[in-house]
Structure formats: C-alpha cells, structure tokens
Amino acid sequence: SQIFHYRDGGQGLYYHFVVGDSTKTDTLVFLYGGSGCQSWKSVMPHYVSGLVANAHVYALNKRFVADRSLGSQDCGADFKQANNLQQWVQDWSEFVSAQIRNSPEKPKNIVLVGVSEGALAATKIASLEPRITHLAIIGSGAYSMRQSLRTLKHQGVIAWDVDAESKQITKDPQSLTKSWYGHPYRWWSEVLDMDPLPDLLKLDIPVLVGIGEKDASVPQESAQLLQRQFKEAGKTNLKLEIYPGANHRLQSADKSYRSEYFARLSELLHSK
C-alpha cells in the first residue's frame, strides 16, 4: 500500500499496479469501493482479472480504512465521521487529478470503476471531470436506495421495512451512534433518497453497468430502468450486462462473472 496525502491534511491508503505492457501504458483505471470499511488489499490485483489493457490500476481506500481491514469489525468513529458522499467525491477527485497530473504521458483512457455505493461517487465525478473517458459501474442502477429496498421487500428478498425505519432516522438524521443494518443514521439520511439518474444522463462517455440477476442489495430492475431512461433520452452510450444467477458481487453459485465484466470493459476501451 501507499499513502496519499490530501490537501486538508488527511490521508488515505491506495494500491497501484500495472496490467499489460508497462512500457506501453495508455490507460488509467481508478476503483472506488462499496459501503463499509473493507480495504482493497484483500482483493487486489485479481479483482480486475479479465481486464485486457496496458493500464495503471489504482484502488483507493476510504479515509481511516486500515491496510488489512476486512470490514467485519466496527469501522470506528473517525471513519463514520468521514464516510459521506461529499468526502468521497472530494477525496477521489483529488486523488484522480493527482495521478493524471503525475502520469508521464497523456493517457488515452481514464476510467472510473464504482462498485455498489461507490457508483454514486464515480458518477458524480464523471459528470464533473471532463477528462474521464469511461464510467464502469458494478451493482448499481437508476434507483435510489429506498427504491431498491422497497423493490426487494416486495419481491420477498429482504424483510426490512425501509419506510418504517426511515421515520426513526429522520428524528435524528445526523446521529453517528444510532445505527440500522450496520450504518449510522447519518449515512442512511444522506444516501437513502439520493437519485443517481440526473448525473448519469449528463454523460456522453461510454457507461458500462454490470449487475447480478439475483442481486439482493440492488435489484436488476434498477439497471433495467437506467437502460430505458437512456433510450428514452436518445442516448446510445450505455451498455448493460445482467449476469444470470449472480449476486451483488457478480458471483453465482458456480462462477464469478467479474472477469467477464472487465473483459467487456476492455472491449469498450479498444473500440473507442
């Protein structure tokens, strides 16, 4: 791991490696993960197996995520304080800009990969940063989190009553000590009704969305709605892959589809 120092004095760990020919790199790939405090260390570099490119790959931990954190423990007060969309976007934007600036050659492709919750930050940055050439999303779509949880409850996938619990959250929306399903009330109050669609529809760059057919966190209907919204807007830059029998991590009972997803991303990089 390496340490990135933010302008405000904070810091975050990141991981960097090269895929393909290190003498011909023309692509920068940046990954930002899902909810909680799991470090990227445990899944790198095999997470992007299937990626066929000559690329520098960077995976950035959130602030206060330790090198070997598996995310199974309490994430800590400092993490909870910094764990919000504004901080994610600020930190990842600063990190991405620094790596672009430090690249010895102007890259042909600059790719953001947002996983689950990380798709919110990736989409926001892609809508603000004109140098981004591709957006890749895993386990997300056009629904707000409330819409996703309502749909999953209606389908019998989960038993959570999100509307009932949100009434409790709205009574103390800034609380970092009260929690529901592993997240503080403040996290829920910020992300529950966040609508990713306006930022996604701003994009004219290639957007690749991968979601599991049996995703129990974000239903496939969320990604199907996104596909319809792009078509209705006359946009042809969205590619959707729904993986049969797969879960939120693009894994089914007998295989992982993540390498297929990154192979599909590779095709988009080479077709531009």
VENLIN-V694542 format. One line per field, one symbol per residue. psi: psi as a letter, one per 20 degrees, with the letter a starting at -180 (. if undefined). Layout:
psi=???
//
This chain:
psi=qrppoqhjirrqqrpprppboiikpjppppppaarakpqigijqjihkpionrnqpppopqrqkorgjpijirpiqhgghhimqggggggghgggghghghiphqoqgpoppoppdhihgggggghihoiiphqpppplrciqrhggghgghghijhripnhhghhhhgihmijpihprpljqqhggghhigjpoigghgihpjrpppppqqhkpjgoqhhghhgggghgghjkpjjpppopppjqahjkpahjrpjhhhghhghgghhii.
//
